[in-house]
Structure formats: C-alpha cells, structure tokens
Amino acid sequence: MLMPRRGGCIGGDSSFRLLPMATRSSLLSRIDDNTRLAGHNRLALLLFELGDGVLYGINVFKVREVLATPPLRPVPRAHPMVEGMIRVRDRDVLVLKLTTALGIGGEHPSGTAILSEFNRSVQGLLVARVDRIIHTSVEQVQPPPQLDGHRDGFLTAVTRHEGRLVEIIDVEHVLAQVVGKPRELSADWVATQRGRLAGCRPILVADDSRVARAQIVRTLDTLGLPSLVVNDGRVALRALQTAAQQGPLGESFSMLISDIEMPDMDGYRLTTEVRGDARLAGLPVVLHTSLSGVFNAALVERVGADRFVPKFHAEDLAQAVVDMLCGGRGTALASGGSGPA
C-alpha cells in the first residue's frame, strides 16, 4: 500500500504536496495497523466531508493517499462525474466528483483528493475535508435507509460515530456509472460451459452493493446457473444453516460467492463461520471483492476461502465458478483465471 511521505511531495513534483500531517496524513500513516482489524468483524473507515454537513466514510483498505488537489487536466466529453485527470507516478488518474454522484447542490469541493484503489483501478475522489480514521464493529454497520431521489443506490451502509450518522458511499456504484458496463462473456465459451454446468444447484450470493449483485447475477444467468441473493453475511449464514438442517447442504447450494465488505457480518467472518461448522465446511467459497493487495489475499487464505476474485471482470468470475464447479475445489488462491476471451 502506498502511503504519504512525511513533509514531502509525491514523485518530487511540488504540485502534489500532501495535506498537513498533524491531523490527516498522520492518521493515514497508520492504515497498515488497521489491517489487524480485518477477520474479526471489525472495520476501519476514513471519514470525510463533502460540504453538505454530512459525514461520509470509505474503507481504509481502499485508500492509497490523501492529496491536496493538484491542477486538473480536462477530459473531453467526459462523464458528468469526472472533474478531470491528474498524473501520479506515471499514471493518469481520473478524478471523480462525489457531490455529482450524490446529487449535492452548490459548488463541489476541490481542496482535497482521496486517491483510492478498488475494482482493479485507481481514481481520485474530490472531498471538502478529510476528518479522521475510526474503528467500528461490523455489527454496528447497517444497510442504508430507503432514500428518494438521486442519493438512492449510492450509499452501501450507515453507522454512527460520536452520535453522528456516517454514510458509507458505494464507490463501486460511482465508478460503474463512469466506466459503464463490464465486457460481456464470449458466446462460444458460454455455450461450451453451459452443458458442463447443467443441473448445478443454486449458488448463494452475498453482497451489499446493488450494482455488484446485479453484475454477479447477470454472469451466473449467462452461464445458466440459478442463484439466491442476499445483502449481508449474517443472512447468508442463516440460509446455509437452514438448508443444512433440512438435509445435505449440497442438495441446496453448490457454492458461496461472498463480498468481503458487508454490514452486520463481513465476508471474512462468514467464511470463518462456514469452515467452523461441520455441516457447511465442504461448501466451495469464493470471496469476490473490490479490495486488493497481498495482505488481503493472505487473509482470504487464512480464513479458508477457496478463491479470491477481485471485482469486477465477468470473465474472471465466470472462470472461477466453472473451475470450482467442474474441476473440484482448489486449494490455491487465484486472482481470477485467464478468463474466457
């Protein structure tokens, strides 16, 4: 994970000066310490503001750096959520306006950019002010209330800190609006695999992001695979336990595809509970997440998942599903197969 350098600038370019260290970057410098919370149904959030009086949050595992926003290059014919582009370490990075995504009126903030990494891409998120990092129990993170208007769908969860509501933004949804639909699976490859997958029991899918759920289900539908979809780990665990009480689990479900970041019970804890229950332990488990990095892969292995597939490439997820259902459970972690072209 790339971290801010104390008192310096990125790549020696003075246009990328960091924010004051006392209250902001000093907090980010402890992100590595927060990794010890993962796997214990704990979550570390970087809190920030957008100028509308609301406190927002993003998982610190998705944060690479916090920058004083450098001069932006315009992007012709860009999506309305794109403010411009910056160059960081020989990489062009799109900078997105969260205020536009959330329908927040007025002048959008421009002083601070959170450099984030998820879904195999790096992007900047314009914010008004970075506040602090907090630790919270995943059980204290709840699904967002039903909202009317533009904000609905752009929040993945809510929690409270010191009496204030914290709205956790579904940054996957924001990015999906900008980059568009993922590439479709090859029709020839799908035709070959559907015959091999015929008769498979439903796949249980646990993910709190509406966009991610739709993407996963679309991929499974294309392969001809039935699915049961839930939006958090605890509901998924109850579904598995109920099925196991009624007979062999394999008669109800063929595998579990779970997100890691979910309210109430995260994917790490869900996998640990599955592996700790003799009735469920043989179920193939794929953790499908926007988080990335060596640490995450190591933790996936520790909790006993069979595969780690970063979001979202339909071909990688489809290949992992075919491998698991047609080739038996694997013991080696993979970030996705070569994928059907």
C-alpha positions in Angstrom: 0.0 0.0 0.0 1.4 3.4 -1.0 1.4 5.8 1.9 2.0 9.6 2.2 5.6 10.6 2.9 6.1 12.9 5.9 6.7 16.5 5.0 7.4 15.7 1.3 5.7 15.5 -2.0 4.9 12.8 -4.4 7.5 11.9 -7.0 9.4 15.1 -6.3 6.7 17.2 -8.0 5.8 20.2 -5.9 2.3 20.3 -7.4 1.4 17.2 -5.4 2.0 18.4 -1.9 0.4 16.5 0.9 -2.0 17.7 3.4 -0.9 18.9 6.9 0.4 15.9 8.8 -0.9 16.6 12.3 -4.5 15.6 11.8 -4.8 13.9 8.5 -1.8 12.1 6.9 -0.6 11.0 10.3 -3.8 9.1 10.6 -3.4 7.6 7.1 0.1 6.5 8.1 -1.4 4.1 10.5 -3.6 2.3 7.9 -1.3 -0.7 8.0 -2.1 -1.0 11.7 -5.8 -1.2 10.9 -5.3 -4.3 8.8 -5.2 -6.2 12.1 -8.9 -5.5 12.5 -9.8 -7.5 9.4 -11.1 -11.0 10.0 -12.5 -10.0 13.4 -15.7 -8.4 12.1 -14.2 -5.0 12.5 -14.0 -2.2 10.1 -11.7 0.9 9.7 -13.3 3.9 8.0 -11.7 7.1 6.7 -14.2 9.8 7.4 -14.6 12.9 5.2 -17.0 15.7 4.4 -18.4 17.0 1.1 -19.6 20.4 2.3 -23.2 19.5 2.9 -22.9 18.9 6.7 -23.0 15.1 6.4 -20.2 12.8 7.5 -19.2 10.2 4.9 -16.9 7.2 5.1 -14.8 4.9 2.9 -13.0 1.7 3.9 -9.3 2.5 4.6 -8.3 -0.6 2.6 -9.4 1.4 -0.5 -7.3 4.5 0.3 -3.8 4.9 -1.1 -3.1 8.5 -0.3 -4.7 11.9 0.6 -3.6 14.8 -1.6 -4.0 18.5 -1.8 -5.8 18.5 -5.2 -3.3 19.3 -7.9 -4.2 21.2 -11.1 -6.5 19.1 -13.2 -6.3 18.4 -16.9 -9.7 18.5 -18.6 -11.1 15.3 -20.1 -13.1 16.0 -23.3 -16.6 14.5 -23.5 -16.2 13.0 -20.0 -18.9 11.7 -17.8 -20.5 14.5 -15.6 -19.0 12.8 -12.5 -15.5 13.3 -13.9 -13.8 16.6 -12.9 -10.6 16.0 -14.7 -7.4 14.0 -14.7 -4.1 14.1 -12.8 -0.8 12.4 -13.3 0.6 10.4 -10.4 3.7 8.2 -10.7 3.5 7.9 -14.4 -0.2 7.0 -14.2 -3.2 9.0 -15.4 -5.9 9.1 -12.8 -9.4 10.2 -13.2 -10.8 12.5 -10.5 -14.4 12.0 -9.7 -17.0 14.4 -8.1 -18.8 12.6 -5.4 -21.1 15.6 -5.0 -22.4 15.0 -8.5 -23.0 11.3 -7.8 -25.0 12.1 -4.6 -26.9 15.0 -6.1 -25.4 17.5 -3.7 -26.1 21.0 -5.0 -23.8 24.0 -4.8 -20.2 24.3 -5.7 -18.4 21.0 -5.4 -15.4 20.7 -3.1 -12.0 20.8 -4.7 -9.4 21.2 -2.0 -8.7 17.6 -1.2 -8.5 14.4 -3.2 -8.6 10.9 -1.8 -6.6 8.6 -4.0 -8.4 5.3 -3.9 -7.9 1.9 -5.3 -10.6 -0.7 -5.8 -12.1 -2.8 -8.6 -8.6 -3.0 -10.1 -8.3 0.7 -10.8 -7.1 3.9 -9.2 -9.2 7.0 -9.1 -9.3 10.3 -7.2 -12.3 11.3 -5.1 -12.8 15.1 -4.6 -13.8 15.9 -1.0 -14.1 19.1 1.1 -12.2 17.8 4.1 -10.7 14.6 5.5 -11.6 14.1 9.1 -10.2 11.0 10.8 -10.0 7.2 10.8 -12.4 5.4 13.1 -12.7 1.7 14.1 -16.1 0.2 14.4 -17.7 -3.2 14.7 -19.3 -4.5 11.5 -22.3 -5.4 13.6 -22.8 -1.6 14.1 -22.8 -1.1 10.3 -26.4 -1.3 8.9 -27.9 -1.2 5.5 -28.8 2.4 4.4 -32.4 3.6 4.7 -34.5 3.7 1.6 -33.9 7.1 0.1 -35.9 9.1 -2.5 -34.2 10.8 -5.4 -30.6 10.8 -6.6 -28.9 9.5 -3.5 -30.7 6.2 -3.5 -28.3 3.5 -4.6 -25.1 5.4 -3.9 -24.9 4.5 -0.2 -23.9 1.0 0.8 -24.3 1.3 4.5 -24.6 3.6 7.5 -23.1 3.6 11.0 -22.7 6.1 13.9 -19.7 7.7 15.4 -19.9 10.0 18.5 -23.6 10.5 17.9 -23.3 11.4 14.2 -24.6 9.4 11.3 -21.8 8.2 9.0 -22.9 7.4 5.4 -20.7 4.9 3.7 -20.6 5.6 0.0 -20.9 2.8 -2.6 -17.9 3.8 -4.5 -18.2 0.8 -6.7 -21.6 2.2 -7.9 -20.0 5.6 -8.5 -17.2 4.0 -10.7 -19.7 1.8 -12.5 -21.6 4.9 -13.6 -18.4 6.4 -15.1 -16.8 3.3 -16.8 -20.1 1.7 -18.0 -21.0 -2.0 -18.2 -18.3 -4.6 -18.0 -17.3 -6.7 -21.0 -19.7 -9.5 -21.9 -18.7 -13.1 -21.9 -17.8 -14.8 -25.1 -20.9 -16.5 -26.5 -18.9 -19.5 -27.8 -17.2 -20.1 -24.4 -20.6 -19.8 -22.6 -22.2 -22.3 -25.0 -19.4 -24.8 -24.1 -19.7 -24.3 -20.4 -23.5 -24.3 -20.0 -23.6 -28.0 -20.8 -20.9 -28.8 -18.2 -22.9 -26.8 -15.6 -26.3 -28.2 -16.3 -28.0 -29.5 -13.2 -25.9 -27.5 -10.7 -27.6 -26.4 -7.5 -28.1 -22.7 -6.8 -25.2 -20.5 -5.9 -25.6 -18.4 -2.8 -24.5 -14.8 -3.4 -23.9 -12.4 -0.5 -23.1 -8.7 -1.4 -24.4 -5.4 0.0 -23.8 -3.5 -3.3 -26.8 -3.4 -5.5 -24.6 -2.9 -8.6 -22.3 -5.8 -7.6 -25.3 -8.1 -7.0 -26.7 -7.3 -10.4 -23.3 -7.9 -12.1 -22.9 -11.3 -10.4 -26.4 -12.5 -11.1 -26.1 -11.4 -14.8 -22.9 -13.5 -15.1 -24.5 -16.5 -13.4 -27.6 -16.2 -15.5 -25.5 -16.2 -18.6 -23.9 -19.5 -17.5 -27.4 -20.9 -16.8 -26.8 -21.1 -13.1 -29.6 -20.4 -10.6 -28.8 -18.2 -7.6 -30.1 -17.0 -4.3 -29.0 -13.4 -3.5 -28.8 -11.8 0.0 -27.2 -8.5 1.0 -25.2 -9.4 4.1 -23.2 -12.2 5.6 -25.4 -13.0 8.5 -28.4 -13.6 6.3 -26.2 -15.8 4.1 -25.1 -17.8 7.1 -28.7 -18.3 8.3 -29.7 -19.5 4.8 -26.9 -22.1 4.8 -27.7 -23.3 8.4 -31.4 -23.6 7.5 -30.5 -25.6 4.4 -28.2 -27.9 6.4 -31.0 -28.6 8.9 -33.2 -29.9 6.0 -30.6 -32.3 4.5 -27.1 -32.4 3.0 -26.1 -28.9 2.1 -25.1 -29.9 -1.4 -28.7 -30.6 -2.2 -29.5 -26.9 -1.7 -26.4 -24.9 -2.7 -23.4 -25.7 -4.9 -21.1 -22.8 -3.7 -21.0 -19.5 -2.0 -19.9 -16.2 -3.6 -19.4 -13.5 -1.0 -18.3 -9.9 -0.8 -15.9 -9.0 2.0 -17.3 -5.6 2.9 -20.8 -6.1 4.2 -22.8 -4.8 7.2 -23.6 -6.9 10.2 -21.2 -9.8 9.2 -18.3 -9.4 6.7 -17.1 -12.0 4.3 -14.1 -12.9 6.4 -16.3 -13.8 9.4 -18.8 -15.5 7.2 -16.1 -17.8 5.7 -14.7 -18.5 9.2 -18.2 -19.5 10.4 -18.8 -21.7 7.4 -15.5 -23.5 7.8 -16.1 -24.0 11.5 -19.5 -25.7 11.0 -19.1 -29.4 10.0 -22.3 -29.3 8.1 -21.1 -26.4 6.0 -17.4 -26.8 5.9 -17.3 -28.6 2.5 -19.0 -25.8 0.6 -16.8 -24.1 -2.0 -16.3 -20.4 -1.1 -15.2 -17.6 -3.5 -14.6 -14.2 -2.0 -15.4 -11.6 -4.6 -14.2 -8.2 -3.6 -13.2 -4.7 -4.7 -10.4 -4.8 -2.2 -6.9 -5.9 -3.4 -3.4 -6.4 -2.2 -1.1 -9.1 -0.8 -2.5 -8.7 2.7 -6.0 -9.4 1.5 -5.0 -12.5 -0.4 -3.2 -13.8 2.7 -6.2 -13.2 4.9 -8.5 -14.9 2.4 -6.3 -18.0 2.6 -6.2 -17.8 6.4 -10.0 -17.8 6.8 -10.3 -20.8 4.5 -11.8 -19.5 1.2 -11.0 -21.4 -2.0 -10.6 -18.4 -4.3 -10.2 -14.7 -4.2 -11.5 -12.9 -7.3 -11.2 -9.1 -7.5 -14.1 -7.2 -8.8 -15.4 -6.9 -11.5 -14.5 -8.8 -14.6 -17.2 -11.1 -15.6 -14.8 -13.4 -17.4 -12.7 -13.9 -14.2 -15.7 -14.6 -12.0 -17.1 -17.0 -14.6 -13.9 -18.8 -15.0 -13.6 -19.2 -11.2 -17.1 -20.5 -11.0 -16.5 -23.1 -13.8 -13.2 -24.2 -12.2 -14.9 -24.7 -8.8 -18.0 -26.5 -10.0 -16.4 -28.6 -12.8 -12.9 -29.1 -11.5 -13.5 -29.5 -7.8 -12.4 -27.3 -5.0 -8.9 -25.8 -5.4 -6.6 -25.1 -2.5 -4.5 -22.4 -4.3 -5.8 -18.9 -4.2 -6.2 -17.1 -7.5 -7.0 -13.6 -8.5 -9.0 -14.9 -11.4 -8.2 -17.3 -14.2 -7.0 -16.2 -17.6 -10.7 -15.9 -18.3 -12.8 -16.6 -21.3 -12.0 -14.1 -24.0 
